Amino acid sequence: MKPVPADLWFMGFLAAAVILVTAPGPAPAWYLNIMLLALFVAVFRLTRTRHDRIFYLVCGGVLLVAACGAASIWGGLVVAWMLAGIIATALGMTGSNNDIVAFLAFCSGTLLVAVMIQLANHVLLPLFILCLGTAIFLFVQTIRDYQFRKQYSGARS
């Protein structure tokens, strides 16, 4: 008996999360999340052999995360986690313990941002903090990349 691939586990949890977010929602908009889930499942199935599959998964999943996040911040967070798990599995990033730890660190970081948004009752301050942290991270990575290139290009310091 073959084990079930990890991306199918994430897809099952994604479908369950979308249904749980959609069920108590307002009656006129319940079908939007289901339609976006069907769109994402179609993208998931139709792009299995494509080399640019990740791009299509992200584009198909972002709409689903936004729709579920509009219904409930916690539902949107769980859907974002499942989307990240599907993408990480498609990239082959769930094979080792270090990859699992990185995924759990991502989940913890996004949980922290969601708690900040919930406590602040608005998005501006947590979004500003998140953007500032991202900018600092990108600045450090750019400096490190420059140092790496300089060191291995043979330039004298």
Secondary structure, DSSP 8 states (H G I E B T S, - for coil): -----HHHHHHHHHHHHHHHHHTTS-GGGHHHHHHHHHHHHHHHHHTTT-TTHHHHHHHHHHHHHHHHHHH-HHHHHHHHHHHHHHHHHHTTTTSSHHHHHHHHHHHHHHHHHHHHHHHHTSSHHHHHHHHHHHHHHHHHHHHHHHHHHHHHHT---
